[in-house]
C-alpha cells in the first residue's frame, strides 16, 4: 500500500490554499521586468511598513541566534495596554491564520462541525477539514454574512462559528449592533471567531470596541493581524483576544516558538506608530475611491468594500455566457498586472483587486481599458 494512503481521507481530500502569484514568478513566466510589474493580488500595504518597526528589527538582529520569547511578553503587554485586557486573554500567532488553526485544533475533531458563510475566507474550510470535522456553509446574502441563517444552521455537532468582518474576498461588513445581537443568541458552548484582519480600514463611524464584548461572551475569540495596515505580511504575526480559559487551550496546541523574534519586535513597535497607520488608512480610502470611479467609468460592477481590496465583476461575453474573469486575469498578467481570481470562492465572474498606490491603481485601470476595448 502507498504510504500516502495511510493519511486520513479527509487530509488527502484537502485542496491546498493557493496564494497570490509572486512578482518574481510572473517575471520568469512572461519575461517581464520585475520593476514594471504591478501586484494588486494579496492585500498588502503598498506604503511598506512602519519606520519604527524597521528600527526595532535592526535592534533585534543581534538576538537572532537565540530563541524568541515564547510567551511574547513585550507584545502582549503592549496589546494589553491598547485593548484594556489582561495578558492572560491574549494569544500571539504566526499571522492570524495561525490563530484560526489553533481554534480549530482546540475545538474541532471528527464528529464536530464549524459554521461559516459562502464566499468567506478560504482558511475556514481548510482548518475544519484538516481536523476531520464537517463544514456547514451558509449561503451568502448580497455577498455578505446572513447572520440569522448562520444561527439557524447551528447543529448539536457545531463547535465553532467563523465570521470574517470585514469579509475577504467580498469586503462586506456586519455592523456592530447586528454582531452583538448574534453573539447574544449563539449558545455559550460554541466558539464564535470574529476575524478582524481588515478592521483598521473601517471608516471611523463604523468601528466598534470588540474588546468589551469579551466581558459578557466567554465564547468569543477576536483575531487580528499585523499583515495588513501595519505592513508586516512577510514577518507573519497576529493575535487573538479571548477568555483566559480559551487562551489557555489555544496555548496548549500552539507551537512553543510560533512567532520569531524579529516579528515580535516589529509588531510591538508598529503598534505604537499611529502616524503610519493613519497614513495607510487615508491612502487606502483615496485609492478605493480612485478604483470605484475607474470601474464606474468602465461600466464595471463591483462589491462596495470595507477592506483594502475590492472585488470587481467582469461581464460574461459571447452566446454561451461563459465567465470571462479568468481570461481577463490572464491578459492582465501578460500586461504585468497581478490581481486575484476568486472563482474558488464561488465567484467566477469577479476579480479581487488590492488598493495600491495611485500610479498602480491607474496602471490596473489602464490595462482593463485596453483589454475591454479589444
N, C-alpha and C positions, 0 to 999 in steps of 0.2 A: 504494500500500500504506500502511496505517495505520502511523505512526511507532512506535506501541507494539508492533507486531508484529515490530519489529527487535530487541526484547529476547528473550533466550533463553527457550525454552518453560518451562524449569524455574523461571525467575524469575516469569513470568506465572502459573504454577500455584500460587504461594505464597498460602496463606490467611493474611492478616495477623494478628499477635498481638492479642488483644482484652484490654485491661487492665480492672481493676475499675471499675465505674461511679463517677465522682466525685460528691461530695456536691452540688456546685452544679448538676450536670446533673439529678440526681434532684429537687432542689428546683424547677427550672424545669418539669420534665415533669409533676409532680403538684401544683404549687402549695404545697409544703411549706416550713416554716420551716427554714432550714439548721441552726439551733441544736438542733432537735429530732431531727435525723437521726442514726442510729447506723450508722457504717460499719465493718463487720467483713468486708471483702472482699479486702484487699490485703496482709495480713500485716505491717501497720505497727506500730510500737511505740506503744501508747496513752499511755505516760508522756511522750512527746515525745522530746527529745534532751538530751544532757549539758549542764549549765550551763557546763562548761569549753569545750565546743565552741562555745557561743553567744559566750562571751568571745573566743575565738580568731577567730571570724568578724568580730566588731566591730573587733578589732585589724587585721584584714586588709583591711577595707573601703577604706582609703586606697590600697591597691595594685591596686584593680580596673582602673584604666586601663592597667596593664601586663600583659603576657602572664604566665601562670603558669609555674612551674618545670617545664619539660617532662620533667625527669628525676625529679621528685618526691623530691628528696634527703631532706628532713626526715622525710617519711612513711616512706620506705624505711629510713632509719636507725632509726626507732622500731620498725618491723616486724622489722628485722634483730636488734635487741636482744631483742625479745619472743620470736622463734622460734629464735634462735641460728643464723641462716643469713646468708650474705653478701648484700650488697645486689645483687650480680650475679644472684642467684637470685630476685629479686622483680620482678614486673611490676605496675604500677598501672593500673587501668582505670576507665572511666566506668560504675561498677557492675560486679558480677561478670558480668552479661550480656555486657559488652564483652570480658571475658577469654574467655568461651566462643566469641564470634565470632572473636577473634584466633586461637584454637587452630584453628578451622575454616578460617580463611584461610590459615594456615601449613601445614596438613597435609591438607586435603581439596580435591578437584578432580573433574571428570568422570572416571569410571572408578574412583573410590575410594568407600569406604563408611565409615559410622560405625555402631556398635552401641549401643543403649540399650534400656531397659525400657519395656514398656507402662505407661501411667499416669505416665510420667516428665515432667519439666519441658518445657514446650512449645517452649522455645528450641532444644533439641537438634535436632529435625527441621527447624526453620526455618533454623538455621545451616547444617545439612547441605545442604538443598535449595538454598539461596542460592549454594552453590559448585558446583552441578551434580552433587553426589555422591549416593549411594544410602543410604537409611536402612534398617538392619536392626533391626526392632523385635521384641524377645523377650517372649513372654507373661509377665506378672507371676505371682508365686506369693503368694497371700494379699495382694494389692495391693502387694507389695514386689518387690525385685530378686531374681531367680533367678540367682545368680552361676554355678552350673555350666552352666545353659542359655545364659547370655550367653557364657561361654567357648566352648561348643560352636558358637555362632553365628558366631564369628570366621571370616572367609574370607581368601583371599590378597589381596583388594582392601581389607580393613579397615585403616584407619589411625588411627582414634580410637574409644575406648570412653568413653561418658559415664555416670557414676554419681552420682546426687544422694543425699547422705547427711547428714542425713535427707532423704527424698524429698518433693518438692512435686508433687501436692497430697495424697498419701496419709499423709504423716507417718511412714512406715515407716523402719526403720534397720537397716543391716548392721553387726554387731558387728565390733570391731577384728580379732579372730582370723580371721574369715571374709574380711575385706577384705584382710588381709595375705597370706593363703593365695592369694587370687585374683590379687593382684599378682605373686606368685611364679610363677604359671602362664601369665600373658599374655606372648606373645613381646615381647622387648625393643624391637622396632622399631614397636610400636603404642603410641600415646599413650593413657594412661588418665587421664581427667579426673575427679577426685573433687570434686564440687561441694558445699561445706560451708557454704552460706549460712545454715543453721539450726543449726549445730553448737553455738552458745553456749547453746542451750536444752536440751541433753542433760543428764540427771542426772549428777552428778559421777562416779558409779561406772561410767558407760558411755562416758566421754570417753577419748580416746586421743591420743597425740602423733604427728600425721601427719608432722611435720617430719622425724622420724628415718627415716621410710621413704624419704625423698629420697636418703639416703646410699647405699642399695642398689638403688633403682629410678630410673634416669635417665629413664625414660619416664613418670614420674608428674607430673601437674600438679594441684595443690590450689588451688581457687578459694574465696575468701571475700568477704563484703560488709560494708559499714558501714550497709546499709539496714535491717537487722532489729533486733538487740538494741541497736545504737548509735543507732538512730532517725534516720539521715541519708538516708532514702529520697529526699527531694527534691533532694539535692545530688549523688547518683549517684557513688559511689566504692567500688571494690572492689580486690582484689589477688590475685595468683597467686604461689604458691611452686613453684619448679620448678628443674630443672637449668640452670646458666648458659647452656649451649648452646641449650636450648629457649627460655629467656628472651630470648636474642639474636634468635632467629627471630620471637618474638612482638613484640619491639620494632621489628623491620623492617616489620611490617604495621600497627603501631599508629599512630594519628594523632599528630602531634607534640605537641599540647596537648590531650590527650583528657580530662584532669581539670582543672576550673577551680580557681583559687587559693583561693576560699572553701572548697571541698570538701576540698582538701588540708590547709588549716589546721584545719578542723573535725575531720577524721578523725585527724590527728596528736594533737590534744588529747583527743578522745573515747577513743582507745586507752588513755590513762592513767587514765581515770575509772572505776576498778574499782567504786566505790560505786554509780554509776549502773547499771552492767552487772549487779551483784548484785541491785539493787532490781528491775530489769527481769526478771531470771530468776525471782525469788521471786514477783513479781506474776503472771507467766505460769504458774507452777506452780499457784498458788492458783486462778487463773482457769480453767485446764484442768480442775481438779477440780470447780469450780462448774459448768462446762458438762457434764462427764461425768455428774455427779449429776442435773443437769436433764434430760439426754437419757434417762437411766435412768428417771426419774420419768415421762417422757412415753412410755416404751416404744419409744424410737428406738435403732436400732443405730448404732454409729459405729466408725471405724477408730482404734485406740489410736495416739496421735501423739507423736512426739518433737520436734515443732516448736512454733511459736507459733500453730498453727491446728489444726483438727480437721474431718474430713470425716464428716458425718452422713448416714445413709441415710433417705430419705423413702419410706415404703411405697407400693407400687402400689395403685391402687384401681379398683373397677369390674370388670365382667365381662371387659373387653378386656385388663385387666392392663397398661395403658399407664403409662409413668413419670409420676409426679406432681411430681417435684422442680422442673421448670420452672414449673409452676403455683404451687407454694408460693413459689418465688423471686419471682414477680411479685406475689403477695399480700403478701409481706414488704416489697417496695418501696413498695407503697401504704400500708403502715403505718410507713414511714420507716426501714426496716432494710435495709441493703445487705449481702448475702453474695455468695458466688461460685458460680455454677453450673459444674459440671465435666463436662458431657456431652461436651465436646470432647476430654476425656481418656479417653473410652470409659467414663465413669462416670455414665450417665444418671440413676441413682437417688440420687446424692449431691449435697449442697451443702457447700462448704468454708466454714468459719467461722473467722475470726481471733479469737484470745483478746483480749478487750477489758478495759476497766475493769469492776469488779464491777457497777456500775449498767448498763453497756452489755450485759454478758452476760445480766443479768436481763431487760433490755429485749427481747433476742432471744428468750429462753425464754418470756417472757410473750406475745410475738407468735406464737410457734409454738403455745403452748397455745390461743390464740384461734383460730388457723387450723385446727388439728386437731380442735377441738371443733365447729366449724361443719359 
